[in-house]
């Protein structure tokens, strides 16, 4: 318990000390999060065996995500012509609402679910809240690459009212959400103290069904996203 507390303290102390952050390791973990999430969670497991903590003690991973979202917001601001004021408002919303606040909410919800519903009765250890936040951030990376990267580049054409671009838009969104759910599942299934983690995959089927339904109805999720993106900064 003392080491876990020291890990949390170290994380917050490093937030404003960029020279102490290990960006090389964070970059490697970002690649794992996108390409081989199983390897990333094996890294967390190995860390637990050596440090007795599943969660990171270095905020470099979070800083890299925020830097990517900064670049994405700049791209969206240019493509959607939000202006300088719109850029800063969109940046605040993206960084704090889409990433940090949502991360705190999801991490807390999963922490409660894991410790109240999925934790084995024979387990003597609970799931760390910090690790739940790490799982969210790990799963957020592939989602962000699709929603704030690929979609940002194609945002103009994806809004065209044609069946082709509606299909592409809807598939992108379903892939993004499924990647998030799958990575979240991997993050908790690697913990031997949890059971029935396969239940985390349950939302995948409704998402696939939603995609099948949305295409003939011409529901374009990118147009919905752009409307939401603009309206929350007063430009909708």
N, C-alpha and C positions, 0 to 999 in steps of 0.2 A: 504493500500500500504506500509506503514511503517513497519507493522508486516511482510509482505511478504519479504521485503528487509532484515529484521532482521533474518528471517528464512534462507535465502540464505547465509548470512554472517556466521551464526551459523554453517551451514553445512560445509563450507570450513574451518572454524576454527577448527572443530573437526576432520578433515581428518588426522592430524598428532598427535592427542591426543587419543590414544586407550583406556585409562582408563576412558575417558568421553563418550565412545560409549556404547550404550545399546544393547549388543550382545544377551541377552535373548529375547528381543523384536524382534530383527532382525531374530533370529532363528524361532520364532513363525510365523513371516510373511513369511519366506521361506517355511515353511510347508503349510501355507495357499496358497501361490502362486502355489504350486504343486498339492495340494489336493482339496482345496476349494477356488478358486480365487474370487468368489463372496464375501466371508467373508472378504477377504483382501481389496477389494474395498469399502465394507461397513465401514471398519476401516478408510480408507482415507476420506470417507464422514463424519464420526463422527469427525475426526480430523478437517475438514473444519468448522464444526459447533462450535467447541470449540476454534480453533486457527485461524480461518479465512484464512487458507491456505490448499490446497490439497496436497502439496508436503512435502516430509520428510525434517526434519532438522537434521537428524542423518545419517552419511555415513556408519554406521555399515552394513547395507544391502548390499551395494556395496562392502565393504571389504570382506564380507562372499562369495560373488560371485567370487571375484578375488582369494580368497583362494581355492575355489573349482576348478577354472580353473587352478591354479597352480598344484594341485594334478592330474588333468586330463592330463595336459601337461606332467607331469612326467610319467604317465601311457602310454600315446601315445609314448613318447620317448623310453621307455623300449620295448614296443611291436614292434615298427617300427624300432628300433635300430638306432636312430638318433644321438647318441653320446652326449657328454657334450655340445659341441658347438651348435649342432642342438637343444638340449633342450632349451638353453637360447634364441636362435633365435625364436623357436616355441613359447616360453613363451611370448616374446615381441609381436609377431604377435597376439597371442590369447588374451592376456590381453588388448592391446591397439587398435588393429584393430577390432577383433571380438566382443569385449565388449564395450570399451569406445568410439572409433571413430564411430563405427556403431551406438552406442547409441546416440551420439551427432547429427549424420545425421538424423536418424529416428525421434528423438525427435523434431528436427527443422522442418522436413517435416510435421509431424503430428500437430505441433503447428500452422503452416501456414494453413493446411487443415482445422483444427478445427475452427480457428478464421476467415477464409475467406469463407469457404463453409458450415460448419456444425453448426455454431453459430446461435442461434435464433435471429431474428432481434429485438425482444423485450428485449433481455438480456442486462443488464447494466454492466456485468462483462465478461472479456475474459478468455480464458483458459491459465493457467500458463505454461510457458516453463518447469519449474522444474517438474510439474506434468506429462508432456508428457515424460520426461526422466524417471520418476518413473514407468509409465505405461510400457515403453520399458523394464526396468529392471525386473519388475514383470513378464512380458510375456517371457522374456529371460530365466527365471529360469527353467520352465518345458522343454523348448527347450534344454537348456544346460544339464539337467539331461539325456535326451535321446541321444543327439549328443556327448556330452563330458563325459558322464557317461556310460550308457548302451552300446552304440556303441564302446566306448573305450575298455570295457571289452571283447567285442565280435569281435573286429576289425580284428583279424586274420582269424577266420572262416567265417566272413561275406564277405571276399574277394574271397572265393572259387567260382569257375565258375560252380555253380549248380543252378538250378531253385529255389530250396528251400531257399538257402541263399540270392539269388537275391530278392525273395519275402519278406523275413524278413527285408532285408536292406531297400528296397523301402518303406515298410509299416512304418518302424521306422522313416524314413525321413518325410513322409507325416504326420504322427502323430505329430512329433516335430513341423512342420510348422503350422499345424492346431491348435495345442495348443497355439502357439504364437499368431496367428490371433484371436482365440477365447478370450484369455485373454486380448488382446488389445481392442477388441470389448467391453468386460465387463468394462474395465477401463474408456471408454468414454461414454458408455450408462448409467452409474450411474450418470453422470452429467446432471442435469435437464436443463441446459442452452444450451445443444446441441440437434440437431434433425437429423433424418435420419442416425443415427450411424450404422444401420444394413448394410449399404453399406460397412462397414469395413470387413464384412464377405464374400464379393464377390470373393476374391481369392481362397476360399475353394473349390469351384466346379472345377476350372481349375486344382488345385492340385490333386483332386481325379481322374480327367480324366487323368492327367499325370501319375498317379500311375498305372492305368489300362493299359495305352499304354506301359509304360516302362517295365512291366513284360514280355510280349511275345517278346519284342525286346531285352530282357536280359540286360537292362541298370541297372547296379549295382551302386547305388548312393554312397555306402561306398567306392568302388574302386575309383570313381571320387573324393571323399573327400580326400582319402589318397594321390592321385596324386597331388591334389591342396595343401594339407598340407605339402608335401615334396618339391614341386616345388617352393613354395614361400620362402623357406629357402635355395634354391639352391641344393636340393637333388633329384629333380624329374627326 
